[in-house]
């Protein structure tokens, strides 16, 4: 407790000595508070020093430098009889005191900020770029994990953009990108992060937002695109995918894979739509079983046309992963006629929860069983390895 009070008092002391304009002071104060919240990693003093100077120190050495910097601040203040500012005291200490800085270049803060912004900004749309997004995502993951909150990603891809460029030219394509960027920026909040991810792809990091909240935001963007005179006149649309922390992933790579899969599902479902992450969440045990089955859309049941054949890859009492030659859409309800070897066929209804293309004419998809009856459950238990006794944990 004594150690915490000491560090917190030091943090407040450093913050009080900032002599910046209001905008830069706010930025530095937020960064200092963030470093303080992450103090458990044992790098408080070194990270705090790195915030001001591009120098790396061991934690104990950084702490000694901070003590000397504050002593230098007091000395300069006493000699000059005026406030000198923390940066001046720090600059004098590292340049004249121990000469760790050699031939430094002084730059106006607004020019430095402009150069920094250019490194993380997309020049065409004036949105943040992929480099900035990667940093922001890691930071948001740490913040949300620490505070036990959530956030969502909305990835957007313009439909048929290559064709748009081929027909109208790249200058027209650039205008499309800028118009969509303006819509995204206008509808986002200050705490959200809007980025051009690359090419015709955009991604929005929505802080403290559930999957349904992200869907609501995405639909507002779709409505705004439809109301935009230029975009509507040229029939511009986009597909979107959503993933949410922590339910769809706790690491950046997992979240990005989830949102990418969701976007693929939107493209696969006919474009001009938004799909929430549809990772399978079958809680029951899965059994690798290759069973033949035939299926057709529920509304086409009992008619000869439209019957398709396939085989399962794994089976549980919640659904199946299967492979077939027919591409269905997300949400389609299928009447399944499953044929376990040597047993009576099982007829169930399954809803398509995800689908991906394996080749030119093969598709893998997940089907969630709908309204499974007790008799159907028993038939599945008999068909799975070990018979009825080994499946009671489903």
Secondary structure, DSSP 8 states (H G I E B T S, - for coil): -HHHHHHHHHHHHHHHT----HHHHHHHHHHHHHHHHTGGGS-HHHHHHHHHSS----HHHHHHHHHHHHHHHHHHHHHHTS---HHHHHHHIIIIIS--S-S-----HHHHHHHHHHHHB-TTT-SB-HHHHHHHHHHHHHHHHHHT--EEEEEEEETTHHHHHHHH-HHHHHHHHHHHHHHHHHHS-TTSEEEEEETTEEEEEEET--HHHHHHHHHHHHHHHHH-HHHHHTT--EEEEEEEETTT-SSHHHHHHHHHHHHHHHHHTTSSSEEE-------S--EE---EEEEEEGGGTT-STT-EEEEEEEE-SSEEEEEES----TT-EEEEEEE-TTS--EEEEEEEEEEEE-SSS-EEEEEEEES--HHHHHHHHHHSTTTTGGGTT-
